[in-house]
Amino acid sequence: MERCIAIYGASGFGREVMPLVRAQHDGPGVNMVFVDDGLADGGRVLSFDDFLKRPEPRKQFVIAIANSAVRETLAERCLAAGLESLAVRAANVVTLDDVAIGEGSILCPFALVTSTVRIGRFFHGNYHSYVAHDCVIGDFVTFAPGAKCNGNVHIDDHAYIGSGAVLKQGTPDRPRRIGRGAVIGMGAVVTKDVAAGETVVGNPARPLRRS
């Protein structure tokens, strides 16, 4: 059956994801397009409505947008239209034992997920990011390049872990907790729990105070 795969988001990350999709899914009868309502040009980049009009009977989508709220909105839009989410996994990604990852994930080159890990829907694991043993991660969570999550860390929905950030391990009886919508700044070293909606920066990480 012919199918069309849409990479939703035609800017920087989308252009990085397209080659991963091509390497994993290319073949006879498979067409790939960008979908981006803000950048649609009727040719290389389609609007969502134009994608729905494509003739292929099977349509799949990947959301290559870091903003987790936008990602959730677009996922709901695509699923409501009867489209099929697609997981993307680079050839050199490593996952070990007892790993469960929800639909629509993107795992970029050199990402690592070790053992006994639970990850929710539409997760982004960017280049050289890792998730260690006994971690539980919610939906629409983003790991920027080089983000490091050590063992026994629980991360709620919509959290953002910045480039090069390090989350210190918790323990089985007291996992480290990162609250819903929390933002971990680039290079931050997190040694304590982070509250929902809080932004932390620095080493050791502390709440960002805005003047």
C-alpha positions in Angstrom: 0.0 0.0 0.0 1.3 3.4 -0.9 1.9 5.8 2.0 2.9 9.3 2.6 5.0 10.3 5.7 4.8 13.9 6.9 7.5 15.5 9.0 5.5 18.2 10.8 7.9 21.1 11.1 10.1 22.3 8.2 12.6 24.4 10.1 15.9 23.2 11.7 14.9 20.1 13.6 12.6 18.9 10.9 15.4 19.0 8.4 17.5 16.9 10.8 14.6 14.4 11.2 13.9 13.9 7.5 17.1 12.0 6.8 16.4 9.7 9.8 12.9 9.0 8.5 14.3 8.4 5.0 16.9 5.9 6.3 14.4 4.0 8.4 11.3 4.0 6.1 12.2 4.7 2.5 11.2 2.2 -0.1 8.8 1.6 -3.0 5.6 3.4 -2.7 6.7 5.7 0.2 6.6 9.4 -0.3 7.9 11.9 2.3 6.9 15.6 2.7 7.3 18.4 5.1 4.1 19.9 6.6 4.3 23.3 8.1 1.3 25.7 7.9 3.6 28.7 8.5 6.0 27.8 5.8 3.8 26.1 3.3 4.8 26.8 -0.3 2.6 24.3 -2.2 5.7 22.4 -3.3 8.4 21.2 -0.9 6.4 22.2 2.2 2.6 21.5 2.4 -0.1 22.8 4.6 -1.9 20.4 6.8 -5.0 20.5 4.6 -2.9 19.9 1.5 -1.3 16.9 3.2 -4.8 15.4 3.9 -5.5 15.7 0.2 -2.6 13.6 -0.9 -3.7 10.5 -2.8 -1.8 7.9 -0.8 -4.3 5.7 1.2 -2.0 5.5 4.2 -0.8 8.7 5.8 1.7 8.9 8.8 3.2 11.8 10.7 6.2 12.7 12.8 6.2 15.9 14.8 9.6 17.5 14.8 8.8 20.6 16.9 10.5 21.1 20.3 7.7 23.2 21.9 5.8 20.5 23.8 2.5 22.4 23.9 2.5 22.9 20.2 3.6 19.3 19.8 0.6 18.1 21.8 -1.8 20.3 19.8 -0.5 19.0 16.5 -0.6 15.4 17.7 -4.2 15.7 18.7 -5.0 17.4 15.4 -3.3 14.6 13.4 -4.9 11.8 15.4 -8.3 13.3 15.1 -7.9 13.4 11.4 -7.3 9.6 11.4 -3.6 9.9 10.7 -1.1 7.3 12.1 1.8 8.4 14.3 5.2 7.1 13.3 8.2 6.5 15.6 11.7 7.5 14.4 14.8 5.7 15.5 18.3 6.3 14.2 20.2 3.1 13.3 22.8 3.6 16.1 20.3 4.2 19.0 20.8 1.8 21.8 18.0 0.5 24.0 18.6 -2.3 26.6 16.2 -4.5 28.6 12.6 -3.8 29.5 12.2 -0.4 27.8 8.7 0.9 26.9 8.3 4.0 24.8 5.0 5.6 23.8 3.9 6.5 20.3 5.4 9.2 18.1 8.9 9.2 19.7 12.0 10.5 17.9 15.3 9.0 19.0 18.2 10.8 17.2 21.7 9.3 16.5 23.7 8.2 19.6 20.7 8.3 21.9 20.8 5.7 24.7 18.0 4.3 26.8 19.2 1.6 29.3 17.1 -0.8 31.3 13.7 -0.8 33.0 12.6 2.6 31.6 9.1 3.9 30.9 8.8 6.8 28.5 5.5 8.4 27.4 4.1 9.6 24.1 5.8 11.9 21.6 9.2 11.9 23.4 12.2 13.6 21.7 15.6 12.2 22.6 18.0 14.3 20.7 21.6 13.6 19.7 23.8 12.0 22.4 21.1 12.2 25.1 20.6 9.3 27.5 18.0 7.9 29.9 19.4 5.5 32.6 17.8 2.7 34.5 14.5 2.9 36.4 13.5 6.2 35.0 9.9 7.2 34.3 9.2 9.9 31.8 5.9 11.4 30.9 4.3 12.6 27.7 5.7 15.3 25.4 9.0 15.5 27.1 12.0 16.9 25.3 15.7 16.0 25.8 17.9 18.4 24.0 21.3 17.3 22.6 23.6 15.8 25.3 20.9 15.8 28.0 21.9 13.2 30.7 19.3 11.6 32.9 20.7 9.2 35.5 18.9 6.4 37.2 15.7 6.6 39.3 14.5 10.0 37.9 10.8 10.7 37.4 10.0 13.4 34.8 6.4 14.7 34.4 4.7 15.7 31.1 6.0 18.6 29.1 9.3 19.0 30.9 12.3 20.3 28.8 15.8 19.1 29.6 18.4 21.4 28.0 21.5 20.7 26.1 24.2 19.2 28.3 22.1 19.2 31.4 22.7 16.5 34.0 20.0 15.0 36.3 21.6 13.4 39.4 20.2 10.0 40.1 17.6 9.3 42.7 17.0 6.2 44.7 14.4 3.4 44.4 12.6 4.7 47.5 13.0 8.4 46.6 13.4 9.0 42.9 14.5 12.4 41.8 11.4 14.3 40.5 11.1 16.9 37.7 7.7 18.5 37.7 5.3 19.0 34.8 6.5 21.7 32.4 9.7 22.3 34.3 12.7 23.6 32.2 16.2 22.5 33.0 18.6 25.0 31.5 21.5 24.3 29.2 24.4 22.7 31.2 22.5 22.7 34.5 23.4 20.1 37.1 20.3 19.1 38.9 20.9 17.7 42.4 17.4 18.3 43.9 13.8 17.9 42.8 12.4 20.6 40.5 8.9 21.9 41.0 6.2 21.9 38.2 6.7 24.9 35.9 10.0 25.9 37.4 13.1 26.9 35.4 16.5 26.0 36.9 20.0 26.9 35.7 23.6 26.6 36.9 25.7 24.1 38.8 24.2 23.2 41.1 20.9 24.1 39.5 18.9 26.8 41.2 15.6 28.5 40.2 16.0 31.2 37.7 15.1 34.6 39.2 13.9 37.2 36.7 14.2 40.9 37.5 
